[in-house]
Amino acid sequence: MSTILTYIAITDGKIKRSSLEVLSHCKKIGDAAGHTVEAVLIDANASSFVEGIQKYGASKIHVVEDPVFTNHMNTPLLKALAKVMEKVNPAVFAFASTESTKDILGALAANQDAAVIADVSSFELSPNGVKAKRPVMAAKIMANAEAISDRVIVSVRSGSYDLNESPASAEVISVDFSMDENEVKATLKEIISATGDTVDLNEAEAIVAAGRGIKDDEGKALVAELASILNAGIGASRALTESGVYDPSLQIGQTGKVVSPQLYIAVGISGAIQHVAGMTNSKVIVAINKDPDAPIFEVADYGIVGDLYKILPPFIEEIKKIKS
Ligand SMILES: Cc1cc2nc3c(=O)[nH]c(=O)nc-3n(C[C@H](O)[C@H](O)[C@H](O)COP(=O)(O)OP(=O)(O)OC[C@H]3O[C@@H](n4cnc5c(N)ncnc54)[C@H](O)[C@@H]3O)c2cc1C
């Protein structure tokens, strides 16, 4: 019997949903193969998040708590992850594929002499390690990858798995950690949000994305109102980020963010391959476009053909009615 370890990422004082998706999947495949599933929390207030992950079935939760983890910094995070990895010696160490994870995954693999497969959309245990599906070439191609090693690190795109509760009373293990100030060569002073937007597109359950069909402030206001009533993040096609209508950080696609919310509403977006590469993993896709032949309808679950300026007002009113 071996161990599958899952890293639970904390951002802005919250557990990242995508980490819990990965833990849910690890619990499922771990139970099926007779492996134990454990989790690791690393944060300045790590112990306060233990309760939030108890219900996802880990048998042990390793807690690394130190003020050095107040902001993300590669050096201390890498040191803590390596320490826990050495202690637990997992057959698989699974992460949600976040910006911070991307920063340290290669270094951790080198440090721990482990194989690594990054940014997969699914993975399973194989007799020799881990088999995974990995979208490549702007998600046009799905690569089947296999890591052959008795220690495999894998990172998983958000939205790849559903949350699945599986209550267990986990043993909480406090991990000793200290870091000499001299070891930390770079410090992070402040994080300033480029947009002031509170909904992180990587974690958003719903996204309303605007394309060139949005022509003016009236259109932007309709997108903002729809996003607000759905508690959704606002995204945009490159047509609107390049023209300065929306901040570049909101661009979705091949050269923007790759997102996978439960609901993606594409408003006035044609569905160019470079845009679709960033949102095709969304659970339910709704497209509003006046051109019935727009390629976005090929990936949409629901399509509304018509002028968005006429469609959105009654659409918003209906949602308001349902919500009240
Ligand atoms: C290397 C490379 C990388 C790229 N990376 C990205 C990327 O990351 N993300 C990205 O988005 N793009 C990217 N692009 C650009 C991409 O090819 C498209 O040009 C872009 O996605 C088009 O944006 P759009 O759909 O908003 O605009 P358009 O293609 O102009 O489509 C506008 C749509 O709005 C509809 N419309 C217009 N008016 C209305 C109305 N009143 N009501 C309803 N519908 C209406 C039209 O029918 C049309 O389908 C990239 C391109 C290259 C070459």
The ligand as a Tripos MOL2 file, in Angstrom:
@<TRIPOS>MOLECULE
LIG
   53    58     1     0     0
SMALL
NO_CHARGES

@<TRIPOS>ATOM
      1 C1         -1.2810   33.5090  -32.0050 C.3       1 LIG1
      2 C2         -2.6710   33.9640  -31.6610 C.ar      1 LIG1
      3 C3         -3.1020   33.8550  -30.3570 C.ar      1 LIG1
      4 C4         -4.3890   34.2830  -30.0250 C.ar      1 LIG1
      5 N1         -4.8060   34.1450  -28.7180 N.ar      1 LIG1
      6 C5         -6.0750   34.4750  -28.4220 C.ar      1 LIG1
      7 C6         -6.5730   34.2930  -27.1090 C.ar      1 LIG1
      8 O1         -5.8660   33.8870  -26.1810 O.2       1 LIG1
      9 N2         -7.8500   34.6090  -26.8690 N.ar      1 LIG1
     10 C7         -8.6980   35.0910  -27.8370 C.ar      1 LIG1
     11 O2         -9.8740   35.3480  -27.5380 O.2       1 LIG1
     12 N3         -8.2510   35.2750  -29.0790 N.ar      1 LIG1
     13 C8         -6.9650   34.9980  -29.4040 C.ar      1 LIG1
     14 N4         -6.5190   35.2240  -30.6520 N.ar      1 LIG1
     15 C9         -7.3860   35.9610  -31.5810 C.3       1 LIG1
     16 C10        -8.4470   35.1010  -32.2340 C.3       1 LIG1
     17 O3         -7.9090   34.5050  -33.4070 O.3       1 LIG1
     18 C11        -9.6770   35.9410  -32.6260 C.3       1 LIG1
     19 O4         -9.2610   36.9920  -33.4560 O.3       1 LIG1
     20 C12       -10.4270   36.5330  -31.4360 C.3       1 LIG1
     21 O5        -10.7150   35.5100  -30.4850 O.3       1 LIG1
     22 C13       -11.7200   37.1470  -31.9390 C.3       1 LIG1
     23 O6        -12.4100   37.7280  -30.8830 O.3       1 LIG1
     24 P1        -13.9780   37.8670  -30.9590 P.3       1 LIG1
     25 O7        -14.6120   36.5460  -31.1010 O.co2     1 LIG1
     26 O8        -14.3810   38.7270  -29.8140 O.co2     1 LIG1
     27 O9        -14.1750   38.7810  -32.2630 O.3       1 LIG1
     28 P2        -14.7340   38.4070  -33.6800 P.3       1 LIG1
     29 O10       -14.0730   37.2260  -34.2630 O.co2     1 LIG1
     30 O11       -14.7400   39.6750  -34.4560 O.co2     1 LIG1
     31 O12       -16.2410   37.9780  -33.3900 O.3       1 LIG1
     32 C14       -17.2430   38.8340  -32.9400 C.3       1 LIG1
     33 C15       -18.5330   38.0340  -32.9010 C.3       1 LIG1
     34 O13       -19.5490   38.8360  -32.3430 O.3       1 LIG1
     35 C16       -20.7520   38.6130  -33.0610 C.3       1 LIG1
     36 N5        -21.5580   39.8260  -32.9080 N.ar      1 LIG1
     37 C17       -21.2930   41.0600  -33.3720 C.ar      1 LIG1
     38 N6        -22.2660   41.9190  -32.9900 N.ar      1 LIG1
     39 C18       -23.1560   41.1970  -32.2660 C.ar      1 LIG1
     40 C19       -24.3800   41.5070  -31.5940 C.ar      1 LIG1
     41 N7        -24.8850   42.7540  -31.5670 N.pl3     1 LIG1
     42 N8        -25.0400   40.5120  -30.9610 N.ar      1 LIG1
     43 C20       -24.5630   39.2370  -30.9680 C.ar      1 LIG1
     44 N9        -23.4040   38.8680  -31.5880 N.ar      1 LIG1
     45 C21       -22.7220   39.8500  -32.2260 C.ar      1 LIG1
     46 C22       -20.3170   38.3520  -34.4870 C.3       1 LIG1
     47 O14       -21.2810   37.5860  -35.1800 O.3       1 LIG1
     48 C23       -19.0040   37.5860  -34.2920 C.3       1 LIG1
     49 O15       -19.2140   36.1870  -34.2920 O.3       1 LIG1
     50 C24        -5.2470   34.8170  -31.0150 C.ar      1 LIG1
     51 C25        -4.7760   34.9080  -32.3380 C.ar      1 LIG1
     52 C26        -3.5120   34.4980  -32.6470 C.ar      1 LIG1
     53 C27        -3.0570   34.5950  -34.0740 C.3       1 LIG1
@<TRIPOS>BOND
     1     1     2 1
     2     2     3 ar
     3     2    52 ar
     4     3     4 ar
     5     4     5 ar
     6     4    50 ar
     7     5     6 ar
     8     6     7 ar
     9     6    13 1
    10     7     8 2
    11     7     9 ar
    12     9    10 ar
    13    10    11 2
    14    10    12 ar
    15    12    13 ar
    16    13    14 ar
    17    14    15 1
    18    14    50 ar
    19    15    16 1
    20    16    17 1
    21    16    18 1
    22    18    19 1
    23    18    20 1
    24    20    21 1
    25    20    22 1
    26    22    23 1
    27    23    24 1
    28    24    25 2
    29    24    26 1
    30    24    27 1
    31    27    28 1
    32    28    29 2
    33    28    30 1
    34    28    31 1
    35    31    32 1
    36    32    33 1
    37    33    34 1
    38    33    48 1
    39    34    35 1
    40    35    36 1
    41    35    46 1
    42    36    37 ar
    43    36    45 ar
    44    37    38 ar
    45    38    39 ar
    46    39    40 ar
    47    39    45 ar
    48    40    41 1
    49    40    42 ar
    50    42    43 ar
    51    43    44 ar
    52    44    45 ar
    53    46    47 1
    54    46    48 1
    55    48    49 1
    56    50    51 ar
    57    51    52 ar
    58    52    53 1
@<TRIPOS>SUBSTRUCTURE
     1 LIG1         1 GROUP 0 **** ****
